[in-house]
Structure formats: structure tokens, C-alpha cells
Amino acid sequence: LTVWVSLIWVLYNMIILGGAVAVSVEARQIREAHRVEIAMPAAIAREDGHMLPCTLRDYSDGGVGLEMREPDALRENEKVWLLLRRGQQEFSFPCQVQRVFGHRAGVRLHQLTTQQHIEFI
């Protein structure tokens, strides 16, 4: 009986130790803000005046993930405006393209005013 109790106790401790090791090697989260998945029509206005339709795929306080209709439609570090519509109202937000990979693009929002931040959320 003592052997069985000791064996169960050792197995229990090994499970707890395994959990502690798994937590210690877990990948660290590197995002500053939590991303929210969404599918929302949007548009990008370039400095040269061209408008590019796109779909907002995720957003956070610091930026958005976009899916463009055409691959490589944007250039990295390009300054653009994100155009969103809510009902009959349209809002624009200054941004900079951080990365482009095929049809997808990551865009960082510039410093927003309090009113722009309210409109973005």
C-alpha cells in the first residue's frame, strides 16, 4: 500500500513539475495591444490620391491588419489614410504601412487625437 501511495504521489508531482516547465518555456506575447478579429469593408487613400478598397481583418489600439484586393498594392513605410464608414458617417485616420505580404498589409496608426480615437473605437 505504501508503495502505491508513493508512486501516485511521485506521478502527481511529475505532472505539476511538467506544467511548471511548460509555462516557463511558453512563447512570450510581443504585441502591445490585443488584436480583435473583424471583417469590415474599408479603403486606403494614398498620398497620390488613389483610393484602394480593402477589408479590415483585425484591429488594435495601435494598428490594423488589412486584406487588399490586389497583392502588393502598398509599399512599406508609405504614409496613407485609413477610411472607415459607420452608417452614413465616414472617418479617416492617418497611418503608416508597416509591412506588406501579398494581399495582406499591417498598418500602424499615427498619434490620434482624442476625438479620432473615439471614432476609431
ABEGO torsion letter per residue (X at the ends): XAAAAAAAAAAAAAAAAAAAAAAAABBBBABABBBBBBBBBBBBBBAAGBBBBBBBABBBAABBBBBBABBGABBBGBBBBBBBBBEABBBBBBBBBABBBEABBBBBBBBBBAAAAAAAX
